[in-house]
């Protein structure tokens, strides 16, 4: 009996293009995945996607993260070394959390909702803005 090649079924790397550079984030380890799931819970609570509080055991796990970011792995240090602006790293980390926890489609949808510029001027949605 021969070995089975799982190459086509493994989770692919996450490639992040920032300016002229591409950062490669490898799939998380089992330990990092626990932290990523905890971060996803926190993110969904903070965004109001889930009602309630962050469970104490989830918060306790988040308190152990320290420097770095489990969803970015070694890529976090590379971005810091390359002096990527902190707000950009925060957005990339947020995206990576939901990419690993819920999948690309979910992460893409949240990113568009959170960060795509919107035209909120009068008439943008067919009505005038409410008066104060």
Buried (B, 14 or more C-beta within 10 A) or exposed (E): EEEEEEEEEEEEEBEBEBEEEEBEBBEBEEEBBBBBBBBBBBBBBEEEEBEEEBEEEBEEBBEEEEEBBBBBBEBBEBBBEEEBEEEEBEBBBBBBBBBBBBEEEEBEEBBEEEEEEEEEEEEEEEEEEEEE
